Amino acid sequence: MIKRNKCIANIKAGYLFPEIAKRRREFAAAHPEAKIISLGVGNTTEPILPHIDKGLTEGAKRLGTVEGYLGYTDEGFLELRERISKVFYQGKFAPDEVFISDGAKCDIGRLQLLFGAGTKVAVQDPSYPVYVDGSVLIGAANGWTGTGYEGIAYLPCTAENNYFPDLSKLPSDSIFYFCSPNNPTGAVANRVQLTELVKAAKEKGTVIIFDAAYAEYVRDPNLPKSIFEIEGARECAIEVNSFSKPAGFTGVRLGWTIVPKELKYAGGESVNADWARICGTIFNGASNIAQWGALAALDDEGVKEMKELCDFYLGSAKLIREAVQSLGIACVGGDNSPYIWARFPGRDSWEVFAEILEKCQVVTTPGSGFGPAGQSFIRFSAFGHRADIEEACRRLARLKG
Ligand SMILES: Cc1ncc(COP(=O)(O)O)c(C=O)c1O
């Protein structure tokens, strides 16, 4: 019989979100009358706005015409790559440095093929689970030790360090997944911090994989939305991004990855050329329809709609943050990010999750699911219909006392 891939065997059973879904199902079965509200997952809930939606539907119609039909588009529509560079990076990237993907998560999973099984991996702790799980799958990390995976450098981001890691702990010759605005903490690294990050990466020969999936939620003009706002980043960083959270494309699937030509391996070879090779080998390009939708998202009207959608979720985030703070619970995030990270000192995250589900019938995400430093935290997500968010905020008052 064929043997199981050892790397898969190393993955801890029960990915965070299926586990939450299981506990929710069990609660619902035991309390059939309960009207459960989810502030748990990061899935968008609001319809795609009309102009962007028109881009998608007209794109679908084009495929039914001889003139409009397209087949594979490899790295993506040239016009879309140019527009991404113009709208998000002041035209600083050539089209062959912009790779259109079927979403940020998919590219995060594929990117590690660039570096392979022997690569050292560092993550912010807590972090979005795919950085760690993807590393285990490719064999860059080993078994579960009880608090984390052997071989991953977890760099704690806690209240004590203002949710920015101690970069002296960054391993050399590694890849470092860095997410800002951060999922789950909601923290946004400032310009000084990102400058330190780029400096440390260059000194240590480390490649930053910068996840900017929530960049369009940044409202403070002083906060950077991209690692490429920092001088020197082109030589040490890759950036992944997505239309999921700003345009509601979670189910449409479209993102992009920037791989600058200046980024080189130790032997001087081009990372950009290898990424083009990988995309051509195991990815045949994103959906034509999704790309037409993205083109609509990136004209003046589309950019306005993306801002409107992010503003809506940020409005919900503000309500949650105020509700949490009114209970005397310390929290961060929710101002330039759709996530609120609330602290319950001395308590186990799953126990707090259970208490909130029991008393409020509200589903949250236990912080410990994002890494050891997430213990005693709960993540509240602002992705939900407004009436549900308002009702959930009222119910949170039941946690008092
Ligand atoms: C930090 C972060 N990156 C990437 C993604 C996934 O993006 P996409 O839908 O483009 O795969 C998410 C989704 O929740 C996320 O939180």
The ligand as a MOL file (V3000), in Angstrom:
LIG
                    3D

  0  0  0     0  0            999 V3000
M  V30 BEGIN CTAB
M  V30 COUNTS 16 16 0 0 0
M  V30 BEGIN ATOM
M  V30 1 C -4.0210 37.4980 6.6010 0
M  V30 2 C -4.7880 36.8530 5.5060 0
M  V30 3 N -4.1750 36.6040 4.3530 0
M  V30 4 C -4.8160 36.0030 3.3380 0
M  V30 5 C -6.1440 35.6260 3.4640 0
M  V30 6 C -6.8080 34.8880 2.3630 0
M  V30 7 O -7.0380 35.6690 1.2660 0
M  V30 8 P -7.6550 35.0550 -0.0390 0
M  V30 9 O -9.1460 35.0240 0.1190 0
M  V30 10 O -7.2210 35.9880 -1.1170 0
M  V30 11 O -7.1000 33.6900 -0.2400 0
M  V30 12 C -6.8150 35.8750 4.6520 0
M  V30 13 C -8.2160 35.4550 4.8060 0
M  V30 14 O -8.8230 35.4670 5.8250 0
M  V30 15 C -6.1180 36.4980 5.6950 0
M  V30 16 O -6.7080 36.7370 6.8700 0
M  V30 END ATOM
M  V30 BEGIN BOND
M  V30 1 1 1 2
M  V30 2 1 2 3
M  V30 3 2 2 15
M  V30 4 2 3 4
M  V30 5 1 4 5
M  V30 6 1 5 6
M  V30 7 2 5 12
M  V30 8 1 6 7
M  V30 9 1 7 8
M  V30 10 2 8 9
M  V30 11 1 8 10
M  V30 12 1 8 11
M  V30 13 1 12 13
M  V30 14 1 12 15
M  V30 15 2 13 14
M  V30 16 1 15 16
M  V30 END BOND
M  V30 END CTAB
M  END
